[in-house]
Amino acid sequence: MLNYPMNQINSMHQMHQMPQSIVVYPVDPYVVETLKSIIGKQVVLETTRGGVSGCVVDVKPDHVVLDTRGRKFFVRICEIVWIMPE
């Protein structure tokens, strides 16, 4: 039987453990508060994929819901570049 020092055994054991995953929820509290303050108002949102306009219906920590002529758009807050109330 091989005799390894205890600290070497522990470090060998740690090397074979699976990395732990961490869930990250990006939240921008200032943008969320701004959007909550304009619920019911018409806005233009510029996103990384283009602009969308409509009435702010709901705001969650990770997305905003816009109503555009009866159609609902769910826009991720992390994709918003700027907001302009109409």
C-alpha positions in Angstrom: 0.0 0.0 0.0 1.2 3.5 -0.9 1.5 6.0 1.8 0.6 9.5 0.7 0.5 12.5 3.0 -3.1 13.5 3.9 -2.9 16.9 2.2 -1.8 15.3 -1.1 -4.8 12.9 -0.9 -7.2 15.7 -0.3 -5.8 17.7 -3.3 -6.0 14.7 -5.5 -9.6 14.1 -4.4 -10.5 17.8 -5.1 -9.1 17.6 -8.6 -11.6 14.8 -9.5 -14.7 16.6 -8.2 -17.2 18.0 -10.7 -17.3 21.8 -10.9 -20.3 23.3 -9.2 -22.6 25.3 -11.4 -23.9 28.7 -10.3 -27.1 30.2 -11.6 -26.9 33.9 -12.3 -29.9 36.0 -12.9 -28.9 39.4 -14.4 -31.1 42.1 -12.8 -30.8 45.8 -13.5 -32.8 47.3 -10.6 -32.7 50.9 -12.1 -34.2 49.8 -15.4 -36.8 47.6 -13.6 -37.8 50.6 -11.4 -38.0 52.9 -14.4 -40.2 50.5 -16.3 -42.5 50.0 -13.3 -42.9 53.8 -13.1 -44.3 53.9 -16.7 -46.7 50.9 -16.6 -49.7 51.8 -18.7 -47.7 54.3 -20.9 -46.6 54.1 -24.4 -42.8 53.6 -24.9 -40.2 52.8 -27.5 -37.6 50.2 -26.5 -34.4 49.9 -28.4 -33.0 46.4 -28.0 -29.9 44.7 -29.3 -32.2 43.3 -32.1 -34.0 46.5 -33.0 -36.8 48.8 -31.8 -40.2 47.9 -30.5 -43.0 50.2 -29.3 -46.1 49.6 -27.3 -47.8 50.0 -23.9 -45.9 48.7 -20.9 -48.3 46.1 -19.4 -46.1 44.3 -16.8 -42.5 44.4 -15.5 -40.7 41.4 -13.9 -37.0 41.4 -12.7 -35.9 39.8 -16.0 -38.4 41.0 -18.7 -41.0 43.6 -19.6 -44.3 42.9 -21.4 -45.3 45.4 -24.1 -48.7 45.4 -25.8 -48.5 46.5 -29.4 -52.0 46.6 -31.1 -53.2 43.6 -29.0 -50.0 41.5 -29.5 -47.9 40.9 -26.4 -44.1 41.2 -26.7 -41.9 39.8 -23.9 -38.6 41.7 -23.9 -35.6 40.6 -21.8 -34.4 43.5 -19.8 -30.7 42.6 -20.4 -31.4 43.2 -24.1 -32.7 46.7 -23.7 -30.3 49.5 -24.9 -32.6 52.5 -24.1 -36.1 53.4 -23.2 -38.1 56.4 -24.6 -41.6 57.2 -23.3 -43.8 58.5 -26.1 
